[in-house]
Every structure is written in structure tokens, then in C-alpha cells.
Amino acid sequence: MKTRLLLSASFALATIALADPALAACSADGARALPVGKLEQVPAGSAPRFAVDLAAGEGLQIELAPVAAAGSDDGDEHDSKTPATGLSACDATGRIVAPLPSEVFASGGSLARADDGTLTLRLSAPKAGRYVIATDAADVAREILLRPRAVSAQPRPATPLEIGGSDFVKISKGTPRVWSFAGKAGQWVKITATSESDTVLHLAAPVAGGGYEVIADNDDSDGLNPKIQRKLPATGTYYIQLESLSDETNDATVVVQPTQAPPPPPPPAALRAGAPVQGKLASSDDTRLYTLPVVAGRSYRLELNAPYDAVLEVGQPDPLEPEDGKDGAGFAASRTVDDNTSGTEKMNITARTSGQLLVRVRAFSVGDDGGDYTLIVKEAGN
């Protein structure tokens, strides 16, 4: 099983992959003609529109880059200014043609942002005519440049998929696939992908103002096959992306199913100092929860012994319903210990107030020998 952390920051690009709603009114009125290959200056604080005539199928790469003030080396001054964050293209009727909602994902979209704030938008004209390029306002000077680009194929649109449906596709690293489905606020769905390739699932949701953001990512649930179980936050169109980490082309199946909210966790078992308890985890997704009465000012030592990579946590009840369908709902960890790949995990705590403390046992992997463990709590000095 792989162990890879998918940082949410790596998908921060998703928040700019759609044009700002203010750019949706992308009218050709007042747009300045911009020839391909000509560098045009964009003063700070302005949000100009440019027009370009394209033939059907003609490819264009649009680059919008911040410009540092000449002769200035005051890094702090420039760091405090905001570079461009919005760039879009529309046809003469004002309909957005790039980036599309289905391109919200960091991989495979037509809009990319470099570390220096440069935005690059790739456009393939669906038909001959005039196209308008719209920018947002920024407090730094910028420059825009249109470059011709060869277009080998038209962008692949999102494939409509109903909840309860599935799709069978070919996938490789260079061909991420995208699906769309209609969802309702509060509805629970489970999205799964199966393939011989190492794949990653992403889910994007509509947000206020007409944009989209990635709300869930999963690398694997049982080795290679990712799964997302999620409560939908809003009513509207959702987008799923499946990307492969393999250069080889393999079959893949994506399924979207209705599902139920995870049930509340069972009542925790009682745990008291000096009385060891025996337990067993069925899998790495399983957890066990205990209540431990503590007295203000007293110190306690918790010891968890297991022949696998177990995790010991203490915390408090969490009354909120989870949105991601993960097990362990009802528990909010305040301290976690995972020092050993196997053996004994130890934690020393001192109670600030008297009351009930929750103790949770879980594991990254229970191994082939089963999930048996022993948990004991000792008061300081015992």
C-alpha cells in the first residue's frame, strides 16, 4: 500500500482555475485589439480586455505576468503587492470558452500559475471569430503576450455521469479524465475508481459566486484504488477528476453511488487506571474508543502494546457530523502518539480538570498477525 500525503496546498491552483465571476460578463465592447506576438503593458489597478481574431481550431497561449519596478530591489515592497489572479477568454457573445469549469483541477486544466504569479491560459478556438481576453485588476504592473500554439487535439470535455452510474475508460499520466454530475446540498455520495494503474481521485464543488474549488482528494483506499465518500455542500454541478501516476495506459472504472451518512460511533468502553484491557482492530480503518475518568492535578501514563504500527490518542467528544465519511466521528484528538512502527506507544498526561477523557486506539496497518492489542492506564507513582 502506498503512503503518500496529498497536501491540500498542492491543489491551491484550483481556486484560480476558473475565471472570477466578475469576468463572466466578458463583452467585446471596448476590448482593444492585441496582435499575436505583441507584448502589451497592463498598468497597476487596471483590468483591460483584449480582442483577437482566430480561425476555427487555432491554438493560442496567453501569458499574463507581473512586472517588477525597474531599478528597485526592495523585496518587501513587492511581496506586499498582489499579482494577477484571474484570466479568461470568451467568444464574441460573452460565453466563457477557457478555462472551463471542468478544468478546475491542478492537473490537466488550461490555466496554470507559476510561482512568480505568471498566469498561462491555453485556448483552442472552437470556431472562427473574435475572442475576448479578460483580466482582473491587480495592484502591480503586468504585461500580456499572446503566442501561437500547435493544437494536436481538442480538449476533452467532462463526461456527464448520473449518481448511480459508472464509466469505463482508458487512462494514463498524460490523459486525466473528468466527469460531471448533478448533486444536492446535504446528499451523501461515494466515488470509487478501480484500475491496475496508481490513480488519484479529486472532487470539485460549486461555491458562492459561480466558481469551483476542490473539496476532496484521495490517493488510495485499498492499495491502488481511491475512494471519496462525501457530503455534498451545495446544490449544483460537481466535477470528478481521475488522474493516473503511470505512463502506461490501463483500463479504469469510475463509479458514483448514493450512500448514507456514517452512523454515530458506538458508545465508548470504560477504562480505569490499573485495569488493562484487551482489544482487537479488524483493519487499518477500524478504531476503538474508551472513556477514562481523570481527577484534576493527577498524572496518568497510558501504554498501548501491539505488534503493529498502532496509534494512541486522547481527546474530547466531537458532536459535529463529519463531511468526509471517515471513521472515528465523534472524537476530536488533542494529543497523539505514534513513535514506534510496532511495540509499545506511551503517553504521559496531567489532568487540568476533573471529568471524562476519551482515549482512542487506531492503526496505520494491523499486519498479517491480526489487530490484537493491550491498553493500560497507570496513575503516576503506581
C-alpha positions as CSV (number, residue, x, y, z in Angstrom):
1,M,0.0,0.0,0.0
2,K,1.3,3.4,-0.9
3,T,1.8,6.1,1.7
4,R,1.6,9.5,0.0
5,L,0.4,12.7,1.6
6,L,-1.7,14.8,-0.8
7,L,-1.3,18.2,0.6
8,S,-4.2,20.5,0.1
9,A,-1.8,23.3,-0.7
10,S,-0.8,21.4,-3.9
11,F,-4.3,22.0,-5.2
12,A,-4.5,25.7,-4.3
13,L,-4.4,26.3,-8.0
14,A,-8.0,25.1,-8.1
15,T,-9.2,28.4,-6.7
16,I,-7.9,30.3,-9.7
17,A,-8.7,27.7,-12.4
18,L,-12.0,29.4,-13.1
19,A,-12.4,33.0,-14.1
20,D,-13.6,35.4,-11.4
21,P,-17.4,35.8,-11.6
22,A,-16.9,39.5,-12.5
23,L,-15.1,38.3,-15.7
24,A,-18.2,36.3,-16.8
25,A,-19.6,39.5,-18.5
26,C,-16.7,39.2,-21.0
27,S,-18.1,41.6,-23.6
28,A,-16.2,42.5,-26.7
29,D,-17.3,46.2,-26.3
30,G,-14.3,48.3,-25.6
31,A,-11.8,45.4,-26.0
32,R,-8.5,46.5,-27.5
33,A,-7.2,44.5,-30.5
34,L,-4.0,42.7,-29.5
35,P,-1.9,41.1,-32.3
36,V,-0.4,37.7,-31.6
37,G,3.3,38.2,-30.7
38,K,3.0,41.8,-29.4
39,L,3.8,42.5,-25.8
40,E,1.3,44.8,-24.2
41,Q,1.7,46.6,-20.9
42,V,-1.1,46.4,-18.3
43,P,-0.8,49.2,-15.7
44,A,-1.4,48.5,-12.0
45,G,-5.0,48.7,-10.9
46,S,-6.4,48.1,-14.4
47,A,-8.4,45.2,-15.7
48,P,-8.4,45.6,-19.5
49,R,-10.0,43.4,-22.1
50,F,-8.2,42.5,-25.4
51,A,-9.6,41.1,-28.6
52,V,-8.0,38.7,-31.1
53,D,-9.4,37.1,-34.3
54,L,-8.9,33.3,-34.5
55,A,-9.6,30.7,-37.1
56,A,-11.5,27.5,-36.2
57,G,-9.2,25.2,-34.3
58,E,-6.5,27.8,-34.0
59,G,-4.4,27.5,-30.8
60,L,-3.3,30.4,-28.6
61,Q,-1.3,30.7,-25.4
62,I,-1.9,33.7,-23.3
63,E,0.7,34.8,-20.7
64,L,-0.1,37.4,-18.1
65,A,2.9,38.2,-15.9
66,P,3.6,40.7,-13.1
67,V,6.4,43.2,-13.8
68,A,8.9,44.3,-11.0
69,A,9.5,48.0,-10.8
70,A,12.7,48.9,-12.7
71,G,15.7,49.6,-10.5
72,S,14.0,48.6,-7.3
73,D,15.4,45.8,-5.1
74,D,13.0,46.3,-2.2
75,G,11.7,42.8,-1.9
76,D,9.4,43.6,1.0
77,E,7.6,46.2,-1.1
78,H,6.9,43.9,-4.0
79,D,6.0,41.0,-1.8
80,S,3.2,43.1,-0.3
81,K,1.6,43.6,-3.6
82,T,-0.9,41.1,-5.2
83,P,-0.2,39.6,-8.6
84,A,-2.9,38.8,-11.1
85,T,-5.2,36.0,-10.1
86,G,-7.8,35.9,-12.9
87,L,-7.6,35.3,-16.6
88,S,-10.2,34.1,-19.0
89,A,-11.2,34.0,-22.6
90,C,-14.7,34.2,-24.2
91,D,-16.3,34.3,-27.6
92,A,-17.9,37.3,-29.1
93,T,-21.2,36.5,-27.3
94,G,-19.5,36.7,-23.9
95,R,-19.6,32.9,-23.3
96,I,-16.5,31.7,-21.4
97,V,-14.5,29.2,-23.5
98,A,-11.4,29.0,-21.3
99,P,-10.9,28.0,-18.6
100,L,-14.0,25.7,-18.4
101,P,-15.5,24.6,-15.0
102,S,-14.2,21.1,-15.7
103,E,-10.7,22.4,-15.7
104,V,-10.7,23.4,-12.0
105,F,-8.2,20.7,-11.2
106,A,-4.5,21.4,-11.0
107,S,-3.6,18.6,-13.4
108,G,-4.9,18.8,-17.0
109,G,-6.5,22.2,-16.9
110,S,-5.9,25.0,-19.4
111,L,-4.9,27.6,-16.8
112,A,-1.7,27.4,-14.8
113,R,0.0,29.7,-12.4
114,A,3.8,29.9,-11.8
115,D,5.5,30.7,-8.5
116,D,6.1,34.2,-9.6
117,G,2.4,34.9,-10.3
118,T,2.5,34.4,-14.1
119,L,-0.7,33.1,-15.4
120,T,-0.7,31.0,-18.6
121,L,-4.0,30.2,-20.4
122,R,-4.2,27.8,-23.3
123,L,-7.1,28.4,-25.8
124,S,-8.3,26.4,-28.8
125,A,-10.8,28.3,-30.8
126,P,-14.0,26.2,-31.2
127,K,-14.9,28.2,-34.3
128,A,-13.7,31.1,-36.4
129,G,-14.4,34.6,-34.9
130,R,-13.4,37.2,-32.5
131,Y,-12.3,36.2,-29.0
132,V,-12.0,38.4,-25.9
133,I,-9.3,38.0,-23.2
134,A,-10.3,39.4,-19.8
135,T,-8.1,40.0,-16.9
136,D,-8.8,41.0,-13.3
137,A,-7.4,44.1,-11.5
138,A,-4.1,43.8,-9.6
139,D,-2.0,46.3,-7.7
140,V,1.2,45.5,-9.7
141,A,2.0,46.4,-13.2
142,R,1.8,43.5,-15.6
143,E,2.4,42.6,-19.2
144,I,0.4,40.3,-21.5
145,L,1.6,38.4,-24.5
146,L,-0.2,36.1,-27.0
147,R,1.7,33.3,-28.5
148,P,0.6,30.8,-31.2
149,R,0.5,27.2,-30.1
150,A,0.1,24.0,-32.0
151,V,-3.1,22.1,-31.1
152,S,-2.8,18.4,-31.5
153,A,-6.4,17.6,-30.3
154,Q,-9.4,19.4,-28.9
155,P,-9.6,19.5,-25.1
156,R,-11.6,16.5,-23.8
157,P,-14.9,17.8,-22.2
158,A,-16.3,16.5,-19.0
159,T,-18.3,13.3,-19.4
160,P,-21.8,13.5,-17.8
161,L,-22.4,10.9,-15.2
162,E,-25.5,10.3,-13.1
163,I,-25.4,9.3,-9.4
164,G,-25.7,5.6,-9.5
165,G,-23.8,5.4,-12.8
166,S,-20.4,4.3,-13.9
167,D,-17.9,4.8,-16.7
168,F,-15.2,2.6,-18.2
169,V,-12.2,4.5,-19.7
170,K,-8.6,4.2,-20.7
171,I,-6.2,6.3,-18.6
172,S,-2.6,7.3,-18.4
173,K,-0.5,10.0,-16.9
174,G,-0.9,12.3,-19.8
175,T,-4.7,11.9,-20.1
176,P,-6.5,12.7,-16.9
177,R,-10.3,12.2,-17.2
178,V,-13.1,14.4,-15.9
179,W,-16.8,13.7,-15.2
180,S,-19.7,15.9,-14.1
181,F,-22.8,15.0,-12.1
182,A,-25.7,16.9,-10.5
183,G,-25.8,16.9,-6.7
184,K,-27.9,18.3,-4.0
185,A,-26.8,20.0,-0.8
186,G,-26.7,17.5,2.1
187,Q,-26.6,14.5,-0.2
188,W,-24.0,11.8,0.5
189,V,-22.1,10.2,-2.4
190,K,-19.4,7.6,-2.7
191,I,-17.0,7.8,-5.6
192,T,-14.7,4.9,-6.4
193,A,-12.1,4.2,-9.1
194,T,-10.6,0.8,-9.9
195,S,-7.6,0.3,-12.1
196,E,-4.3,-1.5,-12.4
197,S,-2.7,2.0,-12.5
198,D,-1.8,4.0,-9.5
199,T,-4.6,6.6,-9.6
200,V,-5.8,9.7,-7.7
201,L,-9.4,10.9,-7.4
202,H,-10.4,14.6,-7.0
203,L,-13.8,16.1,-6.4
204,A,-14.7,19.8,-7.1
205,A,-17.8,21.5,-5.8
206,P,-19.6,24.8,-6.8
207,V,-19.0,27.7,-4.5
208,A,-20.8,31.0,-4.0
209,G,-20.2,33.4,-6.9
210,G,-20.1,30.9,-9.6
211,G,-16.7,29.4,-9.0
212,Y,-15.4,26.0,-8.1
213,E,-13.0,24.5,-5.6
214,V,-11.5,21.1,-4.9
215,I,-13.1,19.7,-1.7
216,A,-11.7,16.2,-1.6
217,D,-8.7,14.2,-2.8
218,N,-7.9,10.5,-2.3
219,D,-4.8,8.6,-3.3
220,D,-5.9,5.1,-2.3
221,S,-8.3,3.2,-0.1
222,D,-7.1,-0.4,-0.6
223,G,-3.8,0.0,-2.3
224,L,-4.2,1.4,-5.8
225,N,-7.9,2.2,-5.8
226,P,-9.0,5.6,-4.5
227,K,-12.4,6.3,-2.8
228,I,-14.1,9.5,-1.8
229,Q,-17.1,9.4,0.5
230,R,-18.5,12.9,1.0
231,K,-21.5,15.0,2.0
232,L,-22.2,17.5,-0.8
233,P,-22.1,21.1,0.5
234,A,-24.2,22.7,-2.2
235,T,-26.7,22.1,-5.0
236,G,-25.2,22.2,-8.4
237,T,-22.9,20.5,-10.9
238,Y,-19.9,18.6,-9.4
239,Y,-16.8,17.5,-11.2
240,I,-14.7,14.4,-10.7
241,Q,-11.2,14.0,-12.0
242,L,-9.3,10.7,-12.2
243,E,-5.6,11.1,-12.9
244,S,-3.0,8.3,-13.3
245,L,0.5,8.4,-11.9
246,S,1.6,5.8,-14.5
247,D,2.9,6.5,-18.1
248,E,1.3,3.2,-19.2
249,T,-2.3,3.2,-20.5
250,N,-4.6,1.0,-18.4
251,D,-8.3,0.4,-18.0
252,A,-10.2,2.3,-15.3
253,T,-13.7,2.3,-14.0
254,V,-15.3,5.2,-12.1
255,V,-18.5,4.7,-10.1
256,V,-20.6,7.3,-8.4
257,Q,-23.1,5.9,-5.8
258,P,-25.6,7.4,-3.4
259,T,-24.6,6.5,0.2
260,Q,-25.7,7.1,3.8
261,A,-24.1,9.4,6.3
262,P,-21.8,7.4,8.6
263,P,-23.5,6.1,11.7
264,P,-22.6,7.6,15.0
265,P,-19.8,5.8,16.8
266,P,-20.7,3.1,19.3
267,P,-20.6,4.2,23.0
268,P,-17.1,4.1,24.3
269,A,-16.0,1.4,26.6
270,A,-15.0,2.2,30.2
271,L,-11.3,2.4,31.0
272,R,-9.8,2.8,34.5
273,A,-6.4,3.2,35.9
274,G,-4.7,-0.1,36.8
275,A,-7.0,-2.3,34.8
276,P,-5.5,-3.5,31.5
277,V,-8.0,-4.1,28.6
278,Q,-7.6,-6.4,25.6
279,G,-8.9,-5.2,22.2
280,K,-8.6,-6.0,18.6
281,L,-8.7,-3.9,15.4
282,A,-10.3,-5.5,12.4
283,S,-8.3,-3.4,9.9
284,S,-6.4,-0.1,9.5
285,D,-9.8,1.7,9.1
286,D,-11.1,0.3,12.5
287,T,-10.9,2.3,15.7
288,R,-11.7,1.7,19.4
289,L,-12.8,4.4,21.8
290,Y,-12.7,4.4,25.6
291,T,-13.7,6.8,28.4
292,L,-11.2,7.5,31.2
293,P,-12.2,9.3,34.4
294,V,-9.5,11.8,35.4
295,V,-9.0,13.9,38.5
296,A,-7.7,17.5,38.4
297,G,-4.0,17.7,39.1
298,R,-3.3,13.9,38.8
299,S,-0.9,12.5,36.2
300,Y,-1.5,9.4,34.2
301,R,0.6,7.1,32.0
302,L,-1.1,5.4,29.0
303,E,0.6,2.4,27.4
304,L,-0.6,0.7,24.2
305,N,1.2,-2.5,23.2
306,A,0.6,-4.0,19.8
307,P,2.7,-6.0,17.3
308,Y,1.9,-3.5,14.5
309,D,2.0,0.3,13.8
310,A,-0.6,1.4,16.3
311,V,-1.6,5.0,17.3
312,L,-2.7,6.2,20.7
313,E,-4.8,9.4,21.1
314,V,-6.5,11.3,23.8
315,G,-9.2,13.9,23.2
316,Q,-12.8,15.1,23.7
317,P,-16.2,14.4,22.2
318,D,-16.8,16.0,18.8
319,P,-20.6,16.5,18.2
320,L,-20.3,17.6,14.6
321,E,-21.3,15.3,11.7
322,P,-18.3,14.6,9.5
323,E,-18.4,15.7,5.9
324,D,-15.9,13.2,4.6
325,G,-17.4,10.0,5.8
326,K,-14.3,9.0,7.7
327,D,-14.5,6.6,10.6
328,G,-13.9,7.9,14.1
329,A,-16.6,10.5,14.0
330,G,-17.4,11.9,17.5
331,F,-13.8,12.2,18.6
332,A,-11.5,15.2,18.4
333,A,-7.9,14.4,19.2
334,S,-5.9,16.8,21.4
335,R,-2.8,14.7,21.7
336,T,-1.4,11.8,19.5
337,V,1.5,9.4,20.0
338,D,2.9,7.3,17.2
339,D,6.6,6.8,18.0
340,N,7.1,3.1,17.0
341,T,6.3,1.0,14.0
342,S,5.4,-1.8,16.4
343,G,5.7,-2.4,20.2
344,T,4.6,0.0,22.9
345,E,3.2,3.5,22.5
346,K,3.5,5.6,25.7
347,M,1.8,8.8,26.7
348,N,2.1,10.9,29.9
349,I,-0.7,13.3,30.7
350,T,-1.8,15.5,33.6
351,A,-5.5,16.4,34.1
352,R,-6.2,20.1,34.3
353,T,-9.8,19.5,35.4
354,S,-11.8,16.5,36.7
355,G,-14.0,14.7,34.2
356,Q,-14.1,12.2,31.4
357,L,-11.3,11.9,28.9
358,L,-11.7,10.0,25.6
359,V,-8.9,7.6,24.6
360,R,-8.8,6.2,21.0
361,V,-6.8,3.3,19.5
362,R,-6.2,3.0,15.8
363,A,-3.5,1.8,13.4
364,F,-1.9,2.5,10.1
365,S,-1.7,-1.2,9.4
366,V,-2.6,-4.2,11.5
367,G,-0.4,-6.6,9.5
368,D,-1.0,-10.3,8.9
369,D,-1.0,-11.4,12.5
370,G,-4.2,-9.6,13.4
371,G,-5.1,-6.5,15.3
372,D,-4.8,-7.6,18.9
373,Y,-3.6,-5.0,21.4
374,T,-3.3,-4.3,25.2
375,L,-4.1,-0.9,26.7
376,I,-3.3,0.0,30.3
377,V,-3.5,3.3,32.3
378,K,-1.4,3.9,35.3
379,E,-1.6,6.7,37.8
380,A,1.7,8.5,38.5
381,G,3.6,6.6,41.1
382,N,1.9,3.3,40.5
